[in-house]
């Protein structure tokens, strides 16, 4: 696998993790609905150092908010706790954390890498 494709694959894994971080068993109130700009930072492993990607939340359900062909599944609980699973091909990552009305943060792990994420509500 060429180095660029390898790094893109790890970035997708990180995105997958963040998506997993945005999912739980109970649904959130629509107060978290909208587009969130998620910034990923790698602290462990050979993945892209940082990456930003949009995530869409509708009725507490987390989904892909961008143009990359990745599967993003997750939920936000009424208290803002979020878990996400992101996948692309055989790459998978999970993430968890907490959202407030306009910002959020947490951690992600997958594909041999791990790190933190922050989120800002955009719309």
Number of C-alpha atoms within 10 A of each C-alpha: 6 6 8 10 10 14 16 13 20 25 27 28 31 38 37 31 35 40 32 31 32 34 30 21 12 14 19 23 15 14 15 26 19 18 21 23 21 23 18 27 21 22 15 13 15 15 24 20 14 15 16 15 17 20 23 22 23 17 15 26 23 29 24 22 17 13 8 10 11 19 17 27 23 29 28 33 21 17 13 23 24 32 28 28 29 27 23 17 11 8 17 22 29 29 29 27 23 20 23 15 11 13 16 21 22 21 23 30 25 25 21 13 20 24 22 22 25 20 24 18 20 14 11
